[in-house]
Amino acid sequence: MMSVLLLRSTQANSSPDKYQQVFSSASINIESTSPIGFEFFDLDKLYESIQKPGDFSGIIFSSPRTVQAVKLCIEQYSSLEEWSSSGLQVAWGRHPAFSVGTSTSSEAENVGFQTVGADCGNAENLVQVIFEKIQPNEPPLLFPCGTLRRDVIPKSLESRGVKFTPCIVYKTCPEPRLKENLEGYIKHHGRRPDAVVFFSPSGVQFSKMVLKELQIEPSSKCKFFAIGLTT
């Protein structure tokens, strides 16, 4: 059976894994291991904004990590039960939660947000959806993000005068167990993968040396694939 290695973070929710479903239907074995880790910070500042839904016209989730940051700040400074009972969830539910991709949207909906843009596929398409729903004279959009955020969303919003409030709450770092995990993959399967799929530029950056060291390189026996133009 063909074996494919997905270099991505595992899902944080219980929703069906669409990649697993599609590959399994084609009789292809897949396994996921993350080449990157995340460190969260300044969640108190994010929670201050979450407590004031009336100050914003919506929220932007550019990745599952941004949803995770919101969930963590709620759990750290309150609780998900209080989030539901205090009226905050209802108040934010009246605002659009602009989300890139079905995975990000699914996680945001699990927290209680009403998502828009799940089928956009990328940030470039998402900003067009934002322009359809948000006017320059409206309150800003809350924009939790990481230190390596791309400029597509901020620059596009600025070009149209749509206000937003960035809140940097996490940084991306290498996964220290990546080599160990990949060695385990090779040992388990008795060979290297037939294909490797990269899901982010950071994933490429943090995994390329380990892959080379373990002789997992593009060849006639191993194909490399990337999700998204930037990756």
Beta strands, then each sheet from edge to edge (+ up, - down):
strand 1: 3-7
strand 2: 29-33
strand 3: 36-40
strand 4: 58-61
strand 5: 96-99
strand 6: 114-116
strand 7: 141-146
strand 8: 164-174
strand 9: 195-198
strand 10: 223-226
sheet 1: 2+ 1+ 9+ 10+
sheet 2: 3+ 8- 7- 4- 5- 6-
end
